[in-house]
Amino acid sequence: MESLPIFLDKLVPSWATILVSVTLILMFGEIIPQAICTCYGLTVGATVAPLVQLLLSDCGAFVCTLAEYVIHGRDIPKYIDIGYVRMRYGAFSWDYGKRKLEAGIKDNTTEKVGRLFGKEKRKRMH
C-alpha cells in the first residue's frame, strides 16, 4: 500500500496519483475491512484464529532465535531446527515458572522477578 503512490506517479499526473492512492487506501484499508468486521467480526476472527496462532508460534520462535544470534554477534545459520528452538524456549519458560512458584511470586514486577536470578534491587544514591 505504501508503494502505491510511487507506482502511480509514473503512470498518471501527481494530482491523480494523490486522489487515486488516497481513495484506494481508504476504501480497501479502512472502510471495507471495518464494514466486514462490524457485521461478521466474530466469524472472521474465528476463521483466521488458527492462522494467527500458527504465525505467532513459529514466527515468535524464529524471531527469538534470530535476536539471540544478533545480540551475541554470531552468523545467522541457513537452517534453524524449529523443534530444538521450541524445546529450548519451552524449557526456559518452564524453569522461569518453576522459580516463580518456589519463590511465591504471583506478579511480574521487576523487583520480585529480579530476586529469582540473584539480582538485588539497586539502591539509589542521591
C-alpha positions in Angstrom: 0.0 0.0 0.0 2.8 2.4 0.8 4.4 2.0 -2.6 1.1 2.7 -4.5 1.7 6.4 -4.9 5.3 5.8 -6.2 3.9 3.3 -8.7 1.0 5.5 -9.8 3.2 8.6 -10.1 4.9 7.1 -13.2 1.5 6.4 -14.8 -0.6 9.4 -14.1 -0.2 13.1 -13.1 0.6 13.9 -9.5 -2.9 15.2 -8.6 -4.4 11.9 -9.9 -1.8 9.9 -8.0 -2.9 11.5 -4.7 -6.6 11.2 -5.5 -6.4 7.6 -6.6 -4.0 6.3 -3.9 -5.9 8.0 -1.0 -9.2 6.7 -2.3 -7.9 3.1 -2.8 -6.1 3.0 0.5 -9.1 4.4 2.3 -11.6 2.0 0.7 -9.5 -1.2 0.9 -7.6 -0.4 4.0 -10.2 1.2 6.2 -13.8 1.3 5.0 -14.3 -2.3 3.6 -12.4 -4.1 6.4 -14.4 -2.2 9.1 -17.7 -2.9 7.3 -16.9 -6.6 7.1 -15.6 -6.8 10.7 -18.6 -4.9 12.0 -21.1 -7.3 10.6 -19.1 -10.5 10.6 -16.3 -9.8 13.2 -16.7 -13.0 15.2 -16.9 -15.1 12.1 -13.8 -13.5 10.6 -11.9 -13.8 13.9 -12.8 -17.4 14.4 -11.8 -18.2 10.8 -8.5 -16.5 11.0 -7.6 -17.6 14.6 -5.8 -20.8 13.6 -3.6 -19.0 11.1 -2.8 -16.3 13.7 -1.8 -18.9 16.2 0.4 -20.7 13.7 2.1 -17.4 12.8 2.6 -16.5 16.4 4.1 -19.8 17.4 6.5 -20.2 14.5 7.4 -16.6 13.9 8.0 -16.0 17.6 10.5 -18.8 17.8 12.3 -17.6 14.7 12.4 -14.0 15.9 13.8 -15.1 19.3 16.4 -17.2 17.7 17.5 -14.5 15.2 17.6 -11.9 18.0 19.8 -14.2 20.0 22.2 -14.6 17.1 22.3 -10.8 16.5 22.8 -10.0 20.2 25.7 -12.4 20.6 27.2 -11.3 17.2 27.1 -14.7 15.6 26.5 -15.5 12.0 22.9 -16.4 11.3 22.7 -20.0 10.1 21.0 -21.1 6.9 19.0 -23.7 8.7 17.3 -23.4 12.1 15.9 -26.5 13.8 12.5 -25.2 14.9 11.8 -28.2 17.1 15.0 -27.6 19.0 14.2 -23.9 19.4 10.7 -24.7 20.7 12.1 -27.2 23.2 14.7 -24.7 24.4 12.4 -21.8 24.9 9.8 -24.1 26.4 12.5 -25.3 28.9 13.4 -21.6 29.7 9.7 -20.8 30.3 9.2 -23.9 32.5 12.2 -23.1 34.6 11.1 -19.4 35.0 7.6 -20.5 36.0 9.1 -23.1 38.5 11.3 -20.4 40.1 8.3 -18.1 40.4 6.2 -20.8 42.1 9.1 -21.7 44.5 9.6 -18.0 45.4 5.8 -17.4 45.9 5.7 -14.6 43.3 2.4 -14.0 41.7 3.1 -10.9 39.6 5.9 -9.9 37.3 7.3 -6.7 38.9 10.9 -6.2 38.2 11.9 -6.1 41.9 10.3 -9.5 42.7 11.4 -11.3 39.5 14.9 -10.0 39.8 15.3 -11.9 43.1 14.7 -15.2 41.2 18.0 -14.8 39.4 20.0 -13.4 42.3 19.7 -9.8 41.3 19.2 -7.4 44.2 17.3 -4.2 43.9 19.7 -1.3 43.4 19.7 1.4 46.0 19.5 5.0 44.7 22.3 7.3 45.6 21.3 10.9 45.9 
